[in-house]
Amino acid sequence: MGQLIKKGKQGPSKNYITRKKAIRKLQLTLNDFRRLCILKGIVPREPPSRKKANHGNSKATSFYYIKDINYLAHEPVLQKLRQHKTFMKKLTKALGRSEWSRAKGLEENRPVYKLDHIVKERYPTFIDAVRDIDDALCLVFLGANLTSHEYIPKEGLEDCARLAAEWQLFVMHTRALRKVFLSIKGIYYQAEVAGQTITWVVPYQFTQKIPIDVDWRVMLTFLEFYKTLLGFVFYKLYTDTALVYPPPLDVKKDEAAGGVDAYTLEHAPDPNAADGGVTTAKKVSNARGRMISGKDVSKTIKTLEADGNADEAAGPTHDTAEPLATAAAVATTPSDDALPSTEEFIAHPSSSTPSNPNESNLMTLHTLSHLPTASSTAANLFSAYTIYISRESPRHILEFIIRSFGGKVGWPVTAGSGSPFDEDDESITHIVIDRPVVDGVVVVGEVSDAKRRRKYVQPQWIVDSINAGKVLVEEPYGRGKILPPHLSPFNAEGEGAYDPLAALPGLEDTLEEQAAADEEDEVEDVSDVDEGEDEEMEEDEEEDIVIAPPTKKAKAPSPPSRVSPSKKSTKSDQKEANKKAKVRIDAKHAANEDAIRKAELAAERLGIDPAEFDDAIKKAALKSRKDERQKEVVVKNGEGASEENMAKMLLNNKKRKLYARMKTVQARKGSEKQLLEQKKIALVKKQRKDARA
């Protein structure tokens, strides 16, 4: 017989602990416990049975892992919080007794804790930290746009503004920005840093109203941890890019609303360089294996300059051409990405290229790493443009976006100091303007050709060009024009979601079917205008020609006869009935050439217009294709349903319910997608109708 297990010694009651018991165990207040959990990343857990975890009590409460609480008991920050509690008691006592010297000494020795070890514990590798800075950037940019308040210390807002500027400087320097979206909530950015996709949102620069229903102590605790995390990440990013961190701040530019330009990027000195920080390739191996230094290159250049035109006509000798070829190779090789001398590829003479081995087309890993890629091309989207931002356009948004894609930006003095050029610069290609067109404005004086070639666009042109990956045409974004829809580049719903930019399959067929149906409705409406006609006359006039499959005993359809009440017909009545006859073709026989030929002969005898007969053929073909697609969908769904039912039989009850909820969500998304597609078809149809009109 096994050992009996006592109640509460195993299972949920042993693995979980309530928040009240955890606070009592750690001897903390509720605020300090929340603060410690935020810093350590400990969150409440949901036990499998709340009643068992709470020893039979089903009262609503928060549960934590008992291991997490035991882990907090040995946290150094917890000891600092206890020391701070003792410090506050002593300081209050000294101030109450008017012991100012003792209070001053206590204040100078206030206990301070650091969060460096927590960052290292929560993020063992640098990639883990980069992957988790999305929320940190959102909160930092929010703090940078807030005003000073009694709940928010001024020093914290200044740190947020500094960290936001440092991040923007790095993104602009590395040109890592990929997507931008202007939404109602703010501006969404997406960048690729260290191989990770980072998305953050920045609020617009409006006067923010501080809400009173927000627990700012919790927000400030998150901000405290995020500032330490971003400090670690930014230091690593800057040093890996050979930049000095933190970047120095120009106080004068900052006071003159310089913004990001108030910070200066400085390259870090190379500790291995002998000249005090300039990275150069001192010696390179040539094709013979002889080491060539900078002195050899300078001597060769001086020799060529002294020889003059005689050497140009005769051509360089083998001894002088060889160092020059090596010098050219050194000049074209970037110093930042220079490989060690032991790993560089050394070209040797071969039977195919005995004279100049450096002209070999052999591809190496070094050359492949420097080939242009799609991302590098997109990063230089605006490198050939000089853009001037007018005073009413948001400079802090457009400057960051344009400079992140290689463009040159200028702005007026009213938007801040530090503009590299003014509005009269001849190199300006685009002017971003966001004001309506004013009629009756007369330009005084002569206008140069460069100014006439300038293109005036609205700010959305820049964002849409970035999301499209190419420079769009400026005409739809001209001054004062109604802008095209600004679509989000983020596919948040995943695969299978509605994409407004994607072409709908079968859109043309659907539009043709609807157009044919509309034409039939119009014909029926026109035929019902004459209310005084007799019903028998209408039935006689609407004789149809129906295509049937050809048989051996097939007979040509006889022309319809117009029967009068007295059962007498005339030639005039017969011709009138033939003109008003309609063509109705069954979709089943739309591809049958023999049936179509027989119907065509019958239509000719009845005097039906050939264009009307061709339209009937097209309608029948469209309906036939539609029926085939529906049959394919039905067959596919039938096969999938049988396999799905067999797979559901193997699931347990919990997974079956989860699968049912998943299918419900998919069905709802499918119906929403179908509704949006129908709206798009209606919009395209309306646009084409307006274009024809």
N, C-alpha and C positions, 0 to 999 in steps of 0.2 A: 504494500500500500504506500502510495506516494505521500510526501509531506503536504499537510494542509496549508493552503495559502490564506492568510487573514485578509479581511476586507480592508481595502484602501492601501494595500501594499504592492499592488501590481495593476497595470492598465491605465486608463485615462486619469484616474485619481492620483496616480503616482507620477505621471509624466507632465501634468499640467498644474498650474497654480493660478489663483485669481489675482487680480491687480491689488486688491486690498491686502492680501497676505504677503505679496511681494514687497509692498511698501513697508509693511511692518517688519519684514525680515531684513531689509536693507537699512531700516531706520532713516528714511528720507521723507520729505514732504512730497505732495503730489506734483508740484511744479518741478522739483529737482528730479523726480523719477521720470517725468516726461522728457526733460532735457537730456538726461542720461540715455534714455532709449533712442532719442533722435540721433544723438552723436554716435552711438554704437550700432545703429541700424537694426534695432530689435523692434519687432512689430507684434501685435496681438495675433493669436492663433485660434483656429476654430477646432475644438476637439470633436471626435466622432460622436460622442454622446455628452451633451452639456450636463445632463443630470448626474451621470456617473463621475464626470470630472469634478463636479462641485459637491460630491459626497451626498447625493440624493436630493440636493436643492436645485430646482429648476429656475431660479431667479436669474434675470438677465444681467450678465457681468462680462468683463473682459478676461481672457485667459492668456497665459504666457507659458512657454516651455520652462520647466523647472531648471533645465540645463542653462538656458539663457540667463536666468536670474542668478544662478550660482556663478556664472561667468562674470556678471556685473559686480559681484561681491569683491572681486579681486582687481577691479579697475582703478588705476591711479587717479583718474578724474574724480572718482567717488571720494577718495581721501582728501582731495583738494576742496571738494564741496563741503565736507565736514569741517575742514580747517577754516573755510570761509564763514561757516556758521559760527564757529567759536570766535573768529576775528570780529564779526559784527557785534557779538555780545560784549566783547572787551571794549570795542570802540564806542558803543552806546553808553557803557558804564563810565568810560573816561570823559565823554562829553557831558554826561549828567553831573559829574563831579567837577567840571570846569578844569580838568587836568589837560591843558592844551598841549604841553610838551609831550606828554605820554600819547595823546591822540595823534599828534604829528608823527611820532615814531611808529605807531601802529599803521598809520596810513602809508608810510614809506615801505613797510614790510608786508603790504597786502599780499595774500596768497594768490598766485597766478598759475594757471594750468595751460598746457599746450595740447594741441590735437594732432601733432605730427605722427605719433605712434598709432593713433586710430586710423588715419588715412592709410598707413602702411599695412595695417591689419585688414582693413576692408577691401583694399585693392592691392593684391600681391604683385601684379604686373602693371606696366604703364598702359598697355592696351585696355585693361579693365577700367582704369581711371578715365581714359579718353572716351570709352564707350558710355560712361555714366555722367557726363558733364552737361547733358541736355537740360535737365532741370536746374542745374547750377547756373547756367548761362541765362535761362529765363528769369530766375529770381534776381540775378545781378543786374540785368538790363532793366528790370522793373524798379529796383532800388535806385538805379542811376537816373530815372525819370521822375522820382518822387521828390517832394519838397520836404524841408525840415519840419518835424513835428515832435510833440512831447513824447510820443510812443517810439519814435525812431531817432536815434542819436545822429548828429551831424557827421561824426567821423565814419559811421557805417555807410552813409550815402556817398561820401567822398571816396571810400574804398571801392564801392560799386562802380562809380564813374571811372576810376582808374583801371579796374579790371576789364570793364567793357571796352575802353579805348585800347588796352593792350591786346585783347582778342581781335578787334577789328584791324589793328595794325598787322597782326600776324596773318590774318586771312587775306588782306590786301597784298601783303608781301609775297605770300606763297600762291596767290590766286586760286584759293581752294573753294571759292563760292561756286555753287552749281545751280541752285533754284531759288526763286524769289516769288512770293505771293502776297499781294496786298489785300487783306481781308478787313472785316469790320472790327475784329478783335485786336488786330495789329498787323505787323509785317512778319511773315514767316520766311526764315532763311534756312537753307540747307547747304552744308559744306562737307567736303571730304578731307579729313585730317588723319594722318597716320593709318590710312586704309579703312577708317571708320566713317560712317555717315552720321553727321551730327545735325540735328534740327532744333532751332530755337525760335522764339517769338519775341519781337521788340514792340513795345507800345508806341503809339504816336506821341509826339511832343506837345501834348496839351496839358493844361493845368489839371493835375490829378486831385480828386477829392478823396481824402483819407477816410475810409469807412471805419465806423466805431464798433461794428459787430465782428471784427476780425481779432483773433487772439495774437497780438503782435509779439508776445513772448515766444510763441512757437515759431513764428516766422523768423524772428531774430536768431533763434537757435539754429534753424536750418541755414540761415545766412552766415552764421559764424563758422559752421562746418564747411560750407561751400567756398568761402573765401580761402580757407586753408587748402582745400582740394584744388582749386584753380591756381593757387600759387605754386603748388607742386607741378601741375600739368604745364603751366605756362613756362616755368623755368626749364623743363625738359624740352619743350617745343622750341624755345628760343635758342637754347644751347646747341640742339641738334642742327639748327639752321645757321649756326655760327653768328648769332646775334647776342648783344648784351642784354641781360635781364636784371632788373627792370629797365625799360627804356627811359632815358633822361627826359625830364619835363621842362619846357621853356615857360617860365612863369609869365612873361610878358604876353606871349601868344595866348596862354590860357586865360589871362584876364581880359584879352581882347576878343574872346569867343572864338579862339582858333579851333576848338574841338579836337579832333584826332590829330590835326597837324601840329598841335602843341607838343606832341611827343616825337622824339627823333630816334630812328633806328640806327644803331651803330654796330658794325661788325666786330666780333670778338677777336682779339689777337690770337695768333697761332702760337701755342707754347713751344712747338718744335722748330719754329722758324728762328734762324740765327739773327735776322735783321730786325727783330723786335716786333714781329707780328705780321709781316707781309708774306703770304704763302706763294712761293715760286718753286718751279721745277729746276733744281740746281744742275743736275747732270742727267743726261739721257743717253741711252745706248743707240748707236747708229747701226747700219746694216752690217758693218764689219765687226761690230762688237766693241769698238773703241769708244771711250767715254768722252762726251762733248760737253763742255761747260759754257757759261755765258760769255766768257772771254773769247772763246773761239768764234762765237756768233758775231760779237762786236768787231773782232778783227776781220772777219769775212766781209762784213758790211762796209768797213772802212776801205778794204782793198777794192771792192767793187766801185765805190765812189771815186777812188783815185784813178782807176783804170779808165773810166769815162765811156765814151762812145765806142772805143776800140773793143772793149770787152763785150759791149752789147752786140756788136756785129759778129765777133768771132764766137761768142757763147762762152759760158764758164767752163773751166776745166773740171776734171773729175774730183779733184781735191776740194774745190770751192763749192761745187754743186751739192756735194754730199752733206756738208754742215748746213747748207741752206734748206735742203729738204727736211732735215731733222729739226731745224729751227721752225720751219712752217708747221711741222707736226706738233711741236711744243706749243706754238701760238694758237693753233686751232683746238687744242685739248683744254677744256676748262680746268682751272686750277682747283675749284672746289671738288670736282669729281675725279681728280687725278688718281690713278691707281698706283699702288706701290710699285717700286722699280722691279721687284721680283715677280709681279703678276702682270706686267705690261706685255703686250704682244710685240715681239721683235720680228720685223719682216726680213727674211733672208732671200738672197737671189736664187732664182730657179731657172729651169730651161726655157720656160715660157716668157719670163720677164727678167732677163739677165742684166739689163742696163739699170733699171730703176725698180727695185722691189717694192717701193712704197706705193706704186700705182696698182697694186694687186687689188682685185675685187673681193678678196676673201672676207666674209662676214665674221666678226668676233662678238663675244658677249658685251664688250665695251661699246662697240658701234651699235649693237641692237638696243642697248639701254638708252642711247641718245637719239633714237629715231623718233620723229614726231608722231604723237598719238592723237586720238579724237579729243581726249580731255585737254591736252595742251593747246589744240586748235581752238576749242571753245573758251579756254582761259584768255586767249588773245582776241576776243570778239571785237572789242572797241579799240584795239591798239592803233588802228589807222585813223581814228577820229579824235577831234578836239571839241569838247562839248562845254558849252557855257550854260550855267544854271541861272535863270532869272530870279528876281528877288522874291516872287510869290511861290516858287517851287521849294519843296523840302530839301534843303542842302544836305542835312545829316544822312538822309536816306540815299540820295542819288550819288553823292560823293563816294560813299562806301561801295555802292554797287558798281559804278563805272570804273573806279580804280581797281576793283577786284578783277575786272576783265581787261585790264591793260589800257584803258582810256585816259586821256588828259582832261582834267576838270578845272573850270574856273567859275568864280561867283562874284557878285558885287560886294562892295565894302559893307553894305547894310546887313549882309548875311554872315559877316565875320571876317577877320583878318586872315592873311596868309594865302590869298589867291595868287597862283603863278602868273596869270595874265588877266587883262581887263577885257571889256566888251569890244573894244576897237581893234583887237588883235586880228590880223589877216588870216591866221591859220585856223580860225574857228570854222568847223563844218556843220555843227548842229547847235541850236539854241533850244533849251527845254523851257517851254512857256506854258503857264497854266491859267491864263486869263482870257476872257472872251474877246472877240474881235470888235474893235471900235471903228465905226464908220466915220468917214470924213476926216481922217488923219492925213495930213500933208507932210511929206518928207522934204525938209529944207536942205539945200545943198546937194552936191554931187555924191553919188553912192558908187563905191568901187565895185569891180567885178567880183572880188572875193566875197563881199557882203551880199551881193545878189545871189551868189551860189549857196548861201547858207540855207539850211532847211530848219523850219520851225516845227517842233514836234511837242507832243504832250508827254508827261512822265511815264505813262503806261507803255509807250513805245519801247523804252529801255527794258522794262521788266518782261514784256512779251517777247522781245528779241532774245533775251537770256533764256527764257523757258523753251523757245523754239530752237535754240542752238544756232541761229543765224540772224543776220541783220535783216529785219523785215522792211517792207516798203513803207516809206514815210507818209504816203498820201492819205491812208485811212486815219492816221494819227495827227493830222494837221491841226493848226490853231483854230479853235472854235468848232471843230467837227464832233459829231456824235461818235464816240469811241466804240470799237467792236467789243464783244463780251470778253471780260478778263477771267480766264479759266484757271483753275488750280492745277499746278503740275504734279501735285501729290495724289497718288492713287491709294487713298486710305482704305478703301473697301477690299483691296486685293484683286486677284485674278477673277475674271468673270463679271466685274462690276461695269457699270455704264461708263463709257468713255465718250464724251461729247465730240472729241476730235476724230475718233475712229469712224470709218465709213461703214454704214449699216449694210449687211449682206442682203441682197435682194431689194434694195431701196428703189431702183429704177422700175423693177417689175411691180412693186407695190404702188408706186405712183401711177404707172400706166393702168393698173387695174382700177384704182380709184378714179382716174380720169375717165376711163370707159364707163364706170358705173355712174359718174356724174353726167356724162353725155346721155346715157339711157334715161336718167331721171329728167333731164331737160327735155328730151323728146317726149316723154310721157306727160310732162307738164304742158308742153305746147299742144299735144293732142287733146288735152282736157280743157282747153280754153273755150271751145265752142260747146256751150252747155245745151244748146237747142237741138243738137243732132240726135237722130234716133239711135238707140242702142243697137238695133239690128244692122244699121248702116255701118257703125263702127266695127262690129264683128266681121262684116263682109270685107271691110277695107284692110283689116289687120291679118291677112293671110300670110303665113310664114312658110319659108323654105327650110326644111329640116334635112340635114345630111344624115343618111342612114348607111350602114355598111353595105357594100355592093354584094348582090347575090346573082345567081344564074337567071332567076326570073325577074330581075329588076326591071322596072319600067320607069321611063322618064316621067317625072311629075307633071300632071296635066295642069294647064294654066287655070287659076281660080276663076270662077264665073260669078258675075255679079247678079244675084237673084233678086228680082223685084217682088213686091207683094203679089203681083199678078203673074209671077213666074215667067216673065218675058225679059230678055236681055237685048241690048243694042251694042254696037261697036264702040260708041263713045263711053258707055258705062264700063265696058271691058278695059279700055285703055286707061281710064281713070283709076280702076281698081289695081291694074298692074303698076301704075306709078306709086301708089300708096302702099304697096306690099313691102313687108320687112323681111330681113334675112336672119334667121336664128340657126346657129350651128352648134351641134352637140359637141362638148369638149372631148368626149370619148373618141370621136372620129375626126378630130382636128388634124391629125397626122396622116390620115388615110388619103392618098393622092387620088384614087379612083372616085371616092365619095365627093371630094372637093371638086373634081372635074365635072361630075354629073350635076352638082349644085350650081356650078358656074354656068353650065349650059342652060339650066332652068332659069337662072337669073337673067341671062341674056334674052331668053324668050319673053320674060315678063317685063323687060325694059328697065331693070334695076340698075342704078348707077354703079359702075365698077369700083369707084372709091368706097362706096358703102359696103360692097361685098368684101373688099380688102380689109376694112375695119372689122367686119364680123369675123374674118379669119384670124386677125390679130387677137381679138378678144377671146376667141376659143382657144388659141395657143397659150395665152396667159393663164386662162383658167385651168388648162390641162397641166401646165407646169406647177401651178399652185396645188392642185390635187395630188400630184406626185410627191411634192415636198411634205404635205400633210401625211400621206401614207408612210413615207420614210420615217417621220417623227413617231408615228403610232407604232410602227414595227420596232423601232429602236427603244422606245419606252417600254414596250411589252417585253422585249428581251431583258432589258435592264431591271424591270420590276421583278421578273422571276428570279434572277440572280440575287437581287436585293432581299427578297423574302427568304431565300434559302440562307443568306448570311445572317439575317436578323434572328433566325431560329437558334443560332449558336450563341447569341448574346444572352447575358444574364439580365435580370429585371432592371438593375440600375443603369447599365450601359444602354439598354433598349430605350429607356426614358430619355437618356442623354442624347441618343441618336434621333429620337423623335423631336426633341427641342431644336436640334441642329437642322433637321429637315424643315421645320417650321420657319426658322430664320432664313434659310436658303429660299424657301418659297416666297417669303415676304420680299426679300431682295430681288427675286426674279420678277415679281409683279411690279415692283417699283421701277426696275430696269425697262420692262415692257411699256409701262406708262410713259417713261421719258422718251423712249424710242418713238412711240406714237405722237408725242408732242413734237419731236424733231421732224417727223414725216409731215405733220400738218404745217409746220413752219416752212419747210422747204417747198411744199406745195403752194403755200400762199405767196412766197417770194417769186416762184416761177410764174404764177398767175399775174402778179403785179408787173413782172418784167414783160410779159406778153401784152399786157394792157398799155 
